Amino acid sequence: MDLLNIQEQERLKNCELVIQTGLETFYQVGQALLEIQESKLYRQEFNTFDEYLQGRWGFGRTQAYNFINSAKVILNLRMSTIVDIPTNENQTRYLGQLDSDLQAYVWGNIINTFEAVTGKIVEQEVKKHKQLNEAVKEVKSKPMLYQFETQEELIAKAKSLIPAPAPVVQEVIKH
């Protein structure tokens, strides 16, 4: 590794500030799009939200909903005890595939396990929790059958529904 001179250090600092600011805006963009959509603030000039997106911003539904879902995930995580929230849309995109009650659990596991969190890591961890996600949805769909008061109780009940993996039987080969 090469040491940076003072001018290069200052340039790096400025560039990283621009990047950090840009990364934080994905959440704000999602919040703004969500408000425009929910309140139908586009209706003066456009008939639909999709028309608004294309006509005003030149992007489609998928990109807009990625921003909106990111904002929803961040809002959800901020309501939990999680302090370190995702820093980019790629991380939240995968968390958004999980039930809202499972997002903080999985994100907490991720930030406590990995030093540097990439979108790929989040994607892999979300995939590992797909079965638990389905079990959480099952528990929530039957409140009379499954009683719980906290997210921890909900997740514990959901885990109890997941069958244990079958033991691996090794065949002994005689020579």
Buried (B, 14 or more C-beta within 10 A) or exposed (E): EEEEEEEEEEEEEEEEEEEEEEBEEBBEBBBBBBEBBEEEBBEEEBEEBBEBBBEEEEEEEEBBBBBBBBBBBBBBBEEBEBEEBBBBBBBBBBBBBBBBBBBBBBBBEBBEEEEEBEBEBBBEBBEEBEBBBBBBBBBBEEEEEBEBEEBEEBBEBBEEBEEEEEEEEEEEEEE
